[in-house]
Structures are given as C-alpha cells and as structure tokens.
Amino acid sequence: MKDVQSLTDNRGIEIQRVGIKDIHLPFLIRTMDNGFQSVLANISLSVNLPQYFRGTHMSRFVEILTSWSEKPVSGHEIRLILEETTQSLSASQAELSLRFRYFLKQAAPVSHQQAFLDYRAEFWSRLSGKSYDYTLGVEVPVNSLCPCSKEISAYGAHNQRGVIRTRIRCHPKQYLWIEELVELLRNQGSAPIFPLLKREDEKFITEKAYENPKFVEDVLRDSVLALRSDQRIKWFDLEVETFESIHNHSAFASHTEKKAPAEPEQIL
C-alpha cells in the first residue's frame, strides 16, 4: 500500500511541530509512596517534520501513547516516551503535554475527617537531540482574606477562593513529586482549602483566615519563599489568581525566577 505521508515535498519548509492534541486516555501516574494513581489525561504529542517529508504518521502517536497508558509514568518515563516518539517518526525533536486531575486525601483541621481534593497537574517536556526539558505544573486552590477590608470594616472582611499556579524545573537527577509541590503551596493563602468540613472545621478555617489576612501579592511572595526553600528546584514560574467576591473581576500576581545551581539530593 502506498505511503503518501513519506512522499518527497519540494517546498523546502521544515515544520517545527506537527502531531495530535486533545486526545483523552487513561494514564497511570506514579505516586510518592511507590504506587500509582489512575487518571484521565488530556494529551498533546508532536514532533518536527523534515522539509523533505510531505507528512508524518499520525497513527503512530496514538500507538505510542496507548502502549504507555498502561505503565506508571513520572518525569523519567516521559523522557522515554519522547525518545520512542522521535525514533518511530524519524524526528529530531518531540514535545509532550500530559494534563490531568490528581487526587490527594486531605484531613479536616478539627474533625480530621478525610476526603479527596483534586488538583490540576501537568507533565510538560521537550526532547531535542540530547537536550531534555521537563516541567511539572500544578494548580493549588487556597483561601484569601483581604487585609484592607478587615482594617476598614466595623465587622467582617471579604474573602475569596484563589488558586496558585506554578511550573517548576528541577536540577539534573533531582525530582519533586506532585504531593510535595502541593504541600509546599497549599498553606500559602490565608487558609487552606478542604474538601470536607464539619461545623467545628468551618469555624476553625473562618477564624484562621480572619487572623491571617493576605493580599494576592502576599500569597505570591509567600509562595516564592516556599519554592526557594526547596533546593531541588532550579526554576519556577508562579501566578496567583483570586476570584474576588465583591468585584466582577479577578486579581492576580505573577513571578518567574531562576535559582542558583544546587548539589544533587535525590536521583530520579
């Protein structure tokens, strides 16, 4: 059967990225306790296409992803997926985005009742020759209470739910688990978010937030300090967004930082 995609193209244009996006597959994500969590992943996978090929073989992307969907993956396995992709498609570069909701049990602060809270997460990576770039991204919900509102009001203060979004790169041969990154950030608001609260828990959280008012700028700065404290992280990008309860808009603050090199502490 004729392979039309492999026909020669004479227009002299190399395509930088060609592939598939928005494909949904079950995937197994490695957990910090040496297990795995089954998630529904939204995936994009692409390669570069040399100028002399008319097209790439789209079916091979699905074949590769399907074969890997039954194996627990983390940053190490993501690189193996890209290596297989470049080899299978005769490409020199490949890029992968794997987005999913990751569930962690959180215990209420007083009743200690547990329930699952979902966190948006993403593995993003690019392989170009021998160069490999990998970032871990998470979105962590928090509660914030306005210091200005508390200061000027006779009683009460407006508060809102917010989210801390971050992407990190680690030093070579070092790794941060999703669980660790969430734990670094979930306490940087006025109060954490919990999936299950009884009355005694709600009282505790309401009072904790009132005693710990923070602007969006405060949440960002405290998050920066938290990420700086982990020596495995060499680069991070942060955004804090609060969904304002008394405005019809959100407030946000962002920061990107490259840290100084560190000695290896944890091998992937």
C-alpha positions, 0 to 999 in steps of 0.5 A: 500500500502506498505511503503518501505521508513519506512522499518527497515535498519540494517546498523546502519548509521544515515544520517545527511541530506537527502531531495530535492534541486533545486526545483523552486516555487513561494514564497511570501516574506514579505516586510518592509512596511507590504506587500509582494513581489512575487518571484521565489525561488530556494529551498533546504529542508532536514532533518536527517534520523534515522539509523533505517529508510531505507528512508524518504518521499520525497513527503512530502517536496514538500507538505510542501513547496507548502502549504507555497508558498502561505503565506508571509514568513520572518525569523519567518515563516521559523522557522515554516516551519522547525518545520512542516518539522521535525514533518511530517518526524519524524526528529530531525533536518531540514535545509532550503535554500530559494534563490531568486531575490528581487526587490527594486525601486531605484531613479536616483541621478539627474533625480530621475527617478525610476526603479527596481534593483534586488538583490540576497537574501537568507533565510538560517536556521537550526532547531535542537531540540530547537536550531534555526539558521537563516541567511539572505544573500544578494548580493549588486552590487556597483561601484569601482574606483581604487585609484592607477590608478587615482594617476598614470594616466595623465587622467582617472582611471579604474573602475569596477562593484563589488558586496558585499556579506554578511550573517548576524545573528541577536540577539534573537527577533531582525530582519533586513529586506532585504531593510535595509541590502541593504541600509546599503551596497549599498553606500559602493563602490565608487558609487552606482549602478542604474538601470536607468540613464539619461545623467545628472545621468551618469555624476553625478555617473562618477564624484562621483566615480572619487572623491571617489576612493576605493580599494576592501579592502576599500569597505570591511572595509567600509562595516564592519563599516556599519554592526557594526553600526547596533546593531541588528546584532550579526554576519556577514560574508562579501566578496567583489568581483570586476570584474576588467576591465583591468585584466582577473581576479577578486579581492576580500576581505573577513571578518567574525566577531562576535559582542558583545551581544546587548539589544533587539530593535525590536521583530520579 
